[in-house]
Amino acid sequence: MITRRIGRFFDERLGTNAALRYFATKIYPDHWSFYLGEFALYAFGLLVATGIWLTFVYDASQSSAYSSVVALSRSAPVGYLMRQVHHWSAVTFVAAILLHMARIFFTAAFRKPREVNWVVGVSMLALASLAGFTGYSLPFDALAGTGLRIADSVMLAVPLVGGWAADVLNGGSYPGPMLLPHLYTLHVYFLPVAIAVLLSLHLGMIIYQKHTQFVPDPAHVVGRRFWPDYALRMIAALGFSAAVIVALAASVEINPIENFGTYHDWTVPNPAAPDWYAAFLDGALRLGPAWEFRIAGHPVPAIFWPGVVMPLVVFLFAICWPWIDARFTRDRAKHDVLVPPTFAPWRVGFGVALLFAGFVLTLAASDDQQAFTLHVPVENLVVFYRIALPVGSVIAGCLAGLFARELRARDTQHGKESERVVVLRRTASGGFAEEDTQST
Amino acid sequence: MTRIALFGAILAALGVGIAAALHAEVAVLGWLATLAFLAVAVAAGAAAKSLRASSGLIEDRHDRGPSMLEPLPPDVVSRPGALGRLWMYAVGAFAIMGVVPFVALARRPGRRGTAWSSGARLVTSDGKAVKADSLVVGAIETVFPQGRTGAPESATLLLRLQDDVLRVGPDRAGWAPRGNVAYSKICTHAGCPVAIYRHASYELYCPCHQSVFDVLDAARPVSGPATRALPQLALDIDSAGYLIARGDFSEPVGPDEWWRPA
């Protein structure tokens, strides 16, 4: 058999069988929520596969970028589908990362010894958003150009260095001749390579440190063997993730640039709103106060606070969360067992409050369309959202915390916590022996 | 179940390939691809379900190296059976599904014509039109069709010879009025410009790979790796005395390729 021969060829030279044996028999804990991160992984795979194809048709010059993207969807249906799958993969990629991060947060999987992997994960979320934004800009349609114009204004608002950075990115003032080539290099080279490197670190650390689990047995990893059990589940997850994305691409049109037309800095499509993961920034720009002051004669524009300071604070806060959490809980011990969310209602409340704040900002990014449909002056909506941002977040957080506490009380009543866990231990001879572990 | 789903995945993935090649609609392509991925999910899911219950296996938390002494469990090393081969065919079908969109990028191969057309005046690289007696006997000039200076594959060598030295076949009679003969400047070997004229021996010499073409004998190769003559441009003289082309080149210019029309 040819596979056997290939296997022997590599084993004789590289000793691959020992590694295969190690990885194939490795035990992985299993839970439905562990597949959220895998969805992100497969979305990234689709992004790379369709992205390579798109590089063959895209022209990164200001005069031809738009027409090259329009032409690709007109020349062959497969080109249109490629772009749709690429864009849908991008928006679901960021969504899956965020859901995966929420799972990690609410079950406290970020605790020691996994803080490093949390930082890697948060960095990937930021990189994925940047990759999404640069990709959204590349067709240089009216909406993309408008987004770039806003991003340029935000850059210019950074005191001292902003103007220099914007000049380098543009190769002059906006929209400079080097803007699209620079965005293109970032989008197809630096950002994906950075994501791929961090992804390797992320997965490598998971394998090395071993996965967390809900089974309250801190001394052992309890779960399924990689081959064939977990591997088959991964293939199923791959097929399912790809099917969902391609089905969306085939049925729901995303970013119809043909309707927007090419970009001129004196036209803007209405309504104008970004992809969902950037909407919280746009919402913040809409809700931000009209403050501008001067430092030594230099203006610090209003958009500096919602456009630069807010995302930076959110990012740093997310990075630092494992240490903030450890200080708050006074718990600096190593943990491999997950905390069911209901066991820490305060964390549920805090997380929900943060997500709600993001939700309000995201909603605010389409306040003009809401005003139009609801026949409410947009000015009133801005006031409403400005109040809803702090007040609503606190209320949502408190409600979620109380709900989690209630759920836990119910579980305790029904005796769910004292479930008996049966654990099979592998013996030295290769067989399995049953062993009882009483959960706490 | 796994078997049926895998068959479905293979058919759907190949279907995407065929549909893409036939320029089928987006909906057809998209839903076939969805079906292919979904079938893989069903196949793997069903295979996972059919395994004997394997959850609840444990290993020590602090074991960090491979344990090479343990024998491999039998189902890790078992040789692939019919089902295993079906999985491999599915991988192959998905590979085809991945390659076809790249094929869709390609335009029909085969050389398209040059910028030369009937009646086009010959101009030098600085745009000056050439008359029948502009060149002295023995001179050589690179010319283009008027208004298309620098057009791809259109660079042409114009040589002025004595009236009687050219050996003209009956099919090319009158192509070189008053000793003005024109050949493609693009070498038929590897596409370099045939830039050097050996005046004394009436030979065109390609500096890249040293192919030599006989100007007097329809630019046939006499030495070096080229196998095909430089295509000749049939010339005429218009009423104002300027040199014009009678049409495009007699045959495709440039190097040979698989799809070159015979």
Boltz contact constraints between the chains, C-beta under 6 A:
constraints:
  - contact:
      token1: [A, 1]
      token2: [B, 79]
      max_distance: 6.0
  - contact:
      token1: [A, 18]
      token2: [B, 66]
      max_distance: 6.0
  - contact:
      token1: [A, 18]
      token2: [B, 68]
      max_distance: 6.0
  - contact:
      token1: [A, 21]
      token2: [B, 72]
      max_distance: 6.0
  - contact:
      token1: [A, 22]
      token2: [B, 66]
      max_distance: 6.0
  - contact:
      token1: [A, 24]
      token2: [B, 76]
      max_distance: 6.0
  - contact:
      token1: [A, 27]
      token2: [B, 57]
      max_distance: 6.0
  - contact:
      token1: [A, 27]
      token2: [B, 59]
      max_distance: 6.0
  - contact:
      token1: [A, 53]
      token2: [B, 101]
      max_distance: 6.0
  - contact:
      token1: [A, 56]
      token2: [B, 105]
      max_distance: 6.0
  - contact:
      token1: [A, 76]
      token2: [B, 104]
      max_distance: 6.0
  - contact:
      token1: [A, 77]
      token2: [B, 25]
      max_distance: 6.0
  - contact:
      token1: [A, 77]
      token2: [B, 26]
      max_distance: 6.0
  - contact:
      token1: [A, 77]
      token2: [B, 29]
      max_distance: 6.0
  - contact:
      token1: [A, 78]
      token2: [B, 20]
      max_distance: 6.0
  - contact:
      token1: [A, 78]
      token2: [B, 29]
      max_distance: 6.0
  - contact:
      token1: [A, 78]
      token2: [B, 101]
      max_distance: 6.0
  - contact:
      token1: [A, 78]
      token2: [B, 104]
      max_distance: 6.0
  - contact:
      token1: [A, 80]
      token2: [B, 26]
      max_distance: 6.0
  - contact:
      token1: [A, 81]
      token2: [B, 26]
      max_distance: 6.0
  - contact:
      token1: [A, 81]
      token2: [B, 29]
      max_distance: 6.0
  - contact:
      token1: [A, 81]
      token2: [B, 30]
      max_distance: 6.0
  - contact:
      token1: [A, 219]
      token2: [B, 61]
      max_distance: 6.0
  - contact:
      token1: [A, 220]
      token2: [B, 58]
      max_distance: 6.0
  - contact:
      token1: [A, 221]
      token2: [B, 59]
      max_distance: 6.0
  - contact:
      token1: [A, 222]
      token2: [B, 58]
      max_distance: 6.0
  - contact:
      token1: [A, 224]
      token2: [B, 54]
      max_distance: 6.0
  - contact:
      token1: [A, 224]
      token2: [B, 55]
      max_distance: 6.0
  - contact:
      token1: [A, 225]
      token2: [B, 57]
      max_distance: 6.0
  - contact:
      token1: [A, 227]
      token2: [B, 76]
      max_distance: 6.0
  - contact:
      token1: [A, 229]
      token2: [B, 51]
      max_distance: 6.0
  - contact:
      token1: [A, 229]
      token2: [B, 54]
      max_distance: 6.0
  - contact:
      token1: [A, 232]
      token2: [B, 44]
      max_distance: 6.0
  - contact:
      token1: [A, 232]
      token2: [B, 47]
      max_distance: 6.0
  - contact:
      token1: [A, 232]
      token2: [B, 48]
      max_distance: 6.0
  - contact:
      token1: [A, 233]
      token2: [B, 48]
      max_distance: 6.0
  - contact:
      token1: [A, 235]
      token2: [B, 44]
      max_distance: 6.0
  - contact:
      token1: [A, 236]
      token2: [B, 41]
      max_distance: 6.0
  - contact:
      token1: [A, 236]
      token2: [B, 44]
      max_distance: 6.0
  - contact:
      token1: [A, 236]
      token2: [B, 45]
      max_distance: 6.0
  - contact:
      token1: [A, 239]
      token2: [B, 37]
      max_distance: 6.0
  - contact:
      token1: [A, 239]
      token2: [B, 40]
      max_distance: 6.0
  - contact:
      token1: [A, 239]
      token2: [B, 41]
      max_distance: 6.0
  - contact:
      token1: [A, 240]
      token2: [B, 41]
      max_distance: 6.0
  - contact:
      token1: [A, 242]
      token2: [B, 37]
      max_distance: 6.0
  - contact:
      token1: [A, 243]
      token2: [B, 34]
      max_distance: 6.0
  - contact:
      token1: [A, 243]
      token2: [B, 37]
      max_distance: 6.0
  - contact:
      token1: [A, 243]
      token2: [B, 38]
      max_distance: 6.0
  - contact:
      token1: [A, 246]
      token2: [B, 30]
      max_distance: 6.0
  - contact:
      token1: [A, 246]
      token2: [B, 33]
      max_distance: 6.0
  - contact:
      token1: [A, 246]
      token2: [B, 34]
      max_distance: 6.0
  - contact:
      token1: [A, 247]
      token2: [B, 34]
      max_distance: 6.0
  - contact:
      token1: [A, 249]
      token2: [B, 30]
      max_distance: 6.0
  - contact:
      token1: [A, 250]
      token2: [B, 27]
      max_distance: 6.0
  - contact:
      token1: [A, 250]
      token2: [B, 30]
      max_distance: 6.0
  - contact:
      token1: [A, 250]
      token2: [B, 31]
      max_distance: 6.0
  - contact:
      token1: [A, 423]
      token2: [B, 56]
      max_distance: 6.0
  - contact:
      token1: [A, 423]
      token2: [B, 58]
      max_distance: 6.0
  - contact:
      token1: [A, 424]
      token2: [B, 56]
      max_distance: 6.0
  - contact:
      token1: [A, 424]
      token2: [B, 57]
      max_distance: 6.0
  - contact:
      token1: [A, 425]
      token2: [B, 58]
      max_distance: 6.0
